[in-house]
Amino acid sequence: MTGPEMPARIVWLASYPKSGNTWLRAFLANYIENRESPIPINELGRFAPHEATRAPYDALAKQSGKELDDGEVYRLRPQVQRMTNRRAQTFVFMKTHAALVQVNGVRTIAPEVTAGAIYVVRNPLDVAVSFASHMGCGLDEAIAALTNEATELPIVQNLVHEHLGSWSGHVRSWLETPGLSPHLIRYEDLSRDPEGVFGKLVEFLRLPPEPGRLRRAIAFASFKELAGQESSGGFKEKPSSPDRFFRSGKAGSWRDALSESQAERIVADHGQVMRRLGYLDSGGALVF
């Protein structure tokens, strides 16, 4: 439990996959460390570790003599998060794609270690296109996954599995959890006005507001910079299926990828939350 002995130190960087989490982490790393050159993308895990990184789960499972299957992952998840919190000297950012729910009676995110959260959201039409590429599946399969409350990211070589649920359910889980008021960032606003959006984030985190530092961190975390780093040196977070992690980064690219019926299906499934977030106007027309 938290208290004087173990204050909550984890600030979650949360999102559905392919919604801008890497962009967020790259900006924060470059702003906080304030180097003269961009931070390598393969150092982002050191700056903001992934809560699903497999190594601590393997270590705890080995100590208990149990096999690391899905059930064991959820039993261990609060322990791993408490261990990270206990080792932190100050606030620590942690990446997660998990919905903020209970699975097998265990919370995916331990409230006692949670100091706050930043939630990045993206138009689900664009998410579906990027998710299909990321997972190496068809568009119809990706669209179905965004509607399925049982959707999960599986255990892979270096990550344990994460429960995603549907896109709408994921958004609601983070924005409607009592006692948690995440700082909400829309991917589309970042694309349109990175200086304004990241400036508000700096203010939210109570970091020193320095305009020159802000502009440099934005440049060092730009899509062009991140994609260039991946092209020249690879990105260890990229799954094996897509050719590249950073595809186009453009808001509204779904218009060139989805059929009319596919787009209509996504709106039918997620229209209520899309309207709440400004992806549909009052008349139900798509904004982005």
GISULDA-V256721 format. One record per residue. N is the residue number from 0. RES is the residue in one letter. PHI is phi in degrees with one decimal (NA if undefined). Layout:
n=N res=RES phi=PHI
n=N res=RES phi=PHI
This chain:
n=0 res=M phi=NA
n=1 res=T phi=-78.1
n=2 res=G phi=159.9
n=3 res=P phi=-57.0
n=4 res=E phi=-78.9
n=5 res=M phi=-144.9
n=6 res=P phi=-66.6
n=7 res=A phi=-69.7
n=8 res=R phi=-124.4
n=9 res=I phi=-87.0
n=10 res=V phi=-107.7
n=11 res=W phi=-80.1
n=12 res=L phi=-103.7
n=13 res=A phi=-111.5
n=14 res=S phi=-170.8
n=15 res=Y phi=-68.0
n=16 res=P phi=-54.9
n=17 res=K phi=65.2
n=18 res=S phi=-120.1
n=19 res=G phi=116.1
n=20 res=N phi=-61.6
n=21 res=T phi=-67.1
n=22 res=W phi=-59.3
n=23 res=L phi=-59.4
n=24 res=R phi=-63.8
n=25 res=A phi=-63.8
n=26 res=F phi=-62.2
n=27 res=L phi=-60.8
n=28 res=A phi=-61.6
n=29 res=N phi=-70.4
n=30 res=Y phi=-69.7
n=31 res=I phi=-70.1
n=32 res=E phi=-80.4
n=33 res=N phi=55.0
n=34 res=R phi=-82.4
n=35 res=E phi=-84.5
n=36 res=S phi=-137.1
n=37 res=P phi=-61.0
n=38 res=I phi=-71.7
n=39 res=P phi=-58.3
n=40 res=I phi=-61.6
n=41 res=N phi=-79.7
n=42 res=E phi=-99.5
n=43 res=L phi=-63.7
n=44 res=G phi=-66.2
n=45 res=R phi=-74.2
n=46 res=F phi=-75.1
n=47 res=A phi=-134.4
n=48 res=P phi=-62.6
n=49 res=H phi=-83.8
n=50 res=E phi=-66.5
n=51 res=A phi=-96.3
n=52 res=T phi=-55.4
n=53 res=R phi=-74.1
n=54 res=A phi=-52.8
n=55 res=P phi=-66.2
n=56 res=Y phi=-67.0
n=57 res=D phi=-59.6
n=58 res=A phi=-64.3
n=59 res=L phi=-69.9
n=60 res=A phi=-65.0
n=61 res=K phi=-63.2
n=62 res=Q phi=-62.4
n=63 res=S phi=-88.0
n=64 res=G phi=72.7
n=65 res=K phi=-111.0
n=66 res=E phi=-80.7
n=67 res=L phi=-84.5
n=68 res=D phi=-107.8
n=69 res=D phi=-58.4
n=70 res=G phi=-63.3
n=71 res=E phi=-67.8
n=72 res=V phi=-57.6
n=73 res=Y phi=-71.4
n=74 res=R phi=-64.7
n=75 res=L phi=-86.2
n=76 res=R phi=-53.6
n=77 res=P phi=-61.7
n=78 res=Q phi=-64.9
n=79 res=V phi=-63.4
n=80 res=Q phi=-67.8
n=81 res=R phi=-66.5
n=82 res=M phi=-64.2
n=83 res=T phi=-61.9
n=84 res=N phi=-62.5
n=85 res=R phi=-65.8
n=86 res=R phi=-80.2
n=87 res=A phi=-72.6
n=88 res=Q phi=-87.5
n=89 res=T phi=-147.8
n=90 res=F phi=-61.4
n=91 res=V phi=-129.7
n=92 res=F phi=-84.3
n=93 res=M phi=-133.7
n=94 res=K phi=-80.2
n=95 res=T phi=-151.0
n=96 res=H phi=-108.4
n=97 res=A phi=-71.8
n=98 res=A phi=-68.2
n=99 res=L phi=-91.2
n=100 res=V phi=-140.5
n=101 res=Q phi=-106.4
n=102 res=V phi=-128.0
n=103 res=N phi=54.9
n=104 res=G phi=79.4
n=105 res=V phi=-119.4
n=106 res=R phi=-70.5
n=107 res=T phi=-69.3
n=108 res=I phi=-124.8
n=109 res=A phi=-75.5
n=110 res=P phi=-64.4
n=111 res=E phi=-70.9
n=112 res=V phi=-106.8
n=113 res=T phi=-89.0
n=114 res=A phi=-90.4
n=115 res=G phi=172.3
n=116 res=A phi=-155.2
n=117 res=I phi=-118.5
n=118 res=Y phi=-115.7
n=119 res=V phi=-104.0
n=120 res=V phi=-122.2
n=121 res=R phi=-139.2
n=122 res=N phi=-46.9
n=123 res=P phi=-63.5
n=124 res=L phi=-66.2
n=125 res=D phi=-71.9
n=126 res=V phi=-60.1
n=127 res=A phi=-59.1
n=128 res=V phi=-66.5
n=129 res=S phi=-69.1
n=130 res=F phi=-65.9
n=131 res=A phi=-61.5
n=132 res=S phi=-65.8
n=133 res=H phi=-62.8
n=134 res=M phi=-93.5
n=135 res=G phi=67.9
n=136 res=C phi=-127.2
n=137 res=G phi=-76.7
n=138 res=L phi=-62.3
n=139 res=D phi=-63.6
n=140 res=E phi=-66.6
n=141 res=A phi=-65.7
n=142 res=I phi=-61.8
n=143 res=A phi=-64.7
n=144 res=A phi=-63.2
n=145 res=L phi=-69.7
n=146 res=T phi=-105.2
n=147 res=N phi=-89.0
n=148 res=E phi=-70.0
n=149 res=A phi=-99.1
n=150 res=T phi=-61.3
n=151 res=E phi=-137.7
n=152 res=L phi=-88.7
n=153 res=P phi=-77.0
n=154 res=I phi=-63.7
n=155 res=V phi=-125.0
n=156 res=Q phi=-56.1
n=157 res=N phi=-116.1
n=158 res=L phi=-133.9
n=159 res=V phi=-85.6
n=160 res=H phi=-78.4
n=161 res=E phi=-127.9
n=162 res=H phi=-86.2
n=163 res=L phi=-97.1
n=164 res=G phi=70.1
n=165 res=S phi=-79.6
n=166 res=W phi=-61.9
n=167 res=S phi=-63.2
n=168 res=G phi=-63.4
n=169 res=H phi=-62.3
n=170 res=V phi=-58.6
n=171 res=R phi=-61.9
n=172 res=S phi=-60.7
n=173 res=W phi=-85.1
n=174 res=L phi=-87.6
n=175 res=E phi=-114.4
n=176 res=T phi=-69.8
n=177 res=P phi=-57.1
n=178 res=G phi=86.5
n=179 res=L phi=-119.9
n=180 res=S phi=-123.0
n=181 res=P phi=-65.8
n=182 res=H phi=-79.9
n=183 res=L phi=-92.6
n=184 res=I phi=-127.0
n=185 res=R phi=-93.5
n=186 res=Y phi=-54.5
n=187 res=E phi=-66.0
n=188 res=D phi=-69.5
n=189 res=L phi=-60.5
n=190 res=S phi=-64.0
n=191 res=R phi=-81.7
n=192 res=D phi=-144.7
n=193 res=P phi=-61.3
n=194 res=E phi=-66.8
n=195 res=G phi=-68.0
n=196 res=V phi=-70.6
n=197 res=F phi=-69.7
n=198 res=G phi=-62.4
n=199 res=K phi=-66.8
n=200 res=L phi=-65.5
n=201 res=V phi=-58.3
n=202 res=E phi=-65.1
n=203 res=F phi=-59.8
n=204 res=L phi=-84.7
n=205 res=R phi=58.9
n=206 res=L phi=-86.3
n=207 res=P phi=-62.6
n=208 res=P phi=-82.0
n=209 res=E phi=-126.4
n=210 res=P phi=-55.5
n=211 res=G phi=-65.6
n=212 res=R phi=-63.1
n=213 res=L phi=-61.7
n=214 res=R phi=-63.0
n=215 res=R phi=-68.1
n=216 res=A phi=-63.3
n=217 res=I phi=-63.7
n=218 res=A phi=-64.0
n=219 res=F phi=-71.6
n=220 res=A phi=-107.8
n=221 res=S phi=-66.7
n=222 res=F phi=-58.0
n=223 res=K phi=-59.8
n=224 res=E phi=-67.7
n=225 res=L phi=-66.5
n=226 res=A phi=-65.1
n=227 res=G phi=-65.2
n=228 res=Q phi=-63.9
n=229 res=E phi=-63.1
n=230 res=S phi=-63.0
n=231 res=S phi=-88.0
n=232 res=G phi=-133.0
n=233 res=G phi=77.6
n=234 res=F phi=-135.0
n=235 res=K phi=-69.1
n=236 res=E phi=-86.2
n=237 res=K phi=-72.6
n=238 res=P phi=-65.6
n=239 res=S phi=-74.4
n=240 res=S phi=-72.9
n=241 res=P phi=-80.3
n=242 res=D phi=-68.1
n=243 res=R phi=-148.0
n=244 res=F phi=-79.7
n=245 res=F phi=-91.1
n=246 res=R phi=-87.8
n=247 res=S phi=-137.2
n=248 res=G phi=75.1
n=249 res=K phi=-90.3
n=250 res=A phi=-72.7
n=251 res=G phi=87.7
n=252 res=S phi=-68.2
n=253 res=W phi=-59.5
n=254 res=R phi=-62.5
n=255 res=D phi=-95.7
n=256 res=A phi=-120.1
n=257 res=L phi=-95.7
n=258 res=S phi=-75.5
n=259 res=E phi=-60.7
n=260 res=S phi=-69.2
n=261 res=Q phi=-66.5
n=262 res=A phi=-63.4
n=263 res=E phi=-63.6
n=264 res=R phi=-64.5
n=265 res=I phi=-65.2
n=266 res=V phi=-64.5
n=267 res=A phi=-63.8
n=268 res=D phi=-76.7
n=269 res=H phi=-125.9
n=270 res=G phi=-56.2
n=271 res=Q phi=-61.9
n=272 res=V phi=-73.1
n=273 res=M phi=-60.1
n=274 res=R phi=-65.7
n=275 res=R phi=-59.2
n=276 res=L phi=-93.3
n=277 res=G phi=88.0
n=278 res=Y phi=-85.5
n=279 res=L phi=-125.9
n=280 res=D phi=-83.1
n=281 res=S phi=-63.2
n=282 res=G phi=-92.6
n=283 res=G phi=88.8
n=284 res=A phi=-84.0
n=285 res=L phi=-67.5
n=286 res=V phi=-92.2
n=287 res=F phi=-109.8
